[in-house]
């Protein structure tokens, strides 16, 4: 059974993946998106994604216990996102400051 399955997989034709280039937003596009965005949560997500260079998986994995935006940390310029427990695909527990 194993050899039959192995032979079948070797003879299979793998479909070609069409690579697409991603559009990268410049600063004007980002500011325009924030300006026209009416959903405050979406606006926050867009802001976090760009200011912290978060990938979509990291952004979706965030919980409030991972975000330090207390008045003290903001006043000291030390607001941060702890990635270890927040982003499931992050191996090292680094902190990103913004």
N, C-alpha and C positions, 0 to 999 in steps of 0.2 A: 504494500500500500504506500509506504513512504517513497519508494523509488518511482512509483507511478506518478505520484503527486509532484515529486521533484522534477521528473521529466516534463510534465505538463507545464510547470512554471518556467522551465528553461526555454520551452517552445513558445511561450506567450509573447505577444507583441505589446510592448508598453506604449501607451499613448504619449504623444509628444505634448509637453506643457508649453503653452504659449506664454512667453515672458512679456510682461507689460511694465513699462516704466511708470513709476508713481509720480504724481504731481506733488511738488514740494511747495508749500505756502511760503511766500515772502512776508515781511513784516506788514506791508499794506493789506494783504489778504487776511492775515490774522486779525488785525485791528478792525477791518470791515466786518469779519465774521462775529467778533465780539460786540460790535456796535449794533448789528441787526438781530442778534440772538435775543429772543424774548424769554427763554427758559433759563432761570438763574442757575439751576443745577448743571445744565449743559454748558453754560458760560463758565462756571467754575471748572468743569472737566476740561474744557478747551484751554483755559488758562493754566491749569496744572500740567496738562500734557505738554504744552509748549515751554512753560517756564522751567519745568523740571526735566525736560527731554524724556518723558515717560512713553514707553511703548504701550500699545493698546492693552496688552495682557497685564502690565503693571498697573495701569490706570484702573482697569476693571477689578483688579484684586485688592485695591485700597479699601481700608476700613478706617473709621475715624480714630481708632486707638493708635493708628500708625502715623497720623498727621499731627505735628506739633505746631499749632498756630495760636498759642496762648499770647496774651498781651505782652508778657515778659519776653518771650522769644522773639516776637515781632519787633519790640522796642530795641532789643539787643542785636537785631539782624541775624538771629539764629533759628528762624523758622525752618523746619525740616520734615522730611518724610523718611521714616524708617522702613526700609524695603524688606528686611528679613522675613517678618511675619505677614507682610502685606502682599507681596508679589510672589505667587507660588512658584514661578519658574526662575526665581533669582537664587543663585547658589551662595554668594557671599552676602553677608548682612550689612551692606554698606548703607550709609546715610547720605541722602542728597540734600544739600542746602539750597535754598532759593531766596 
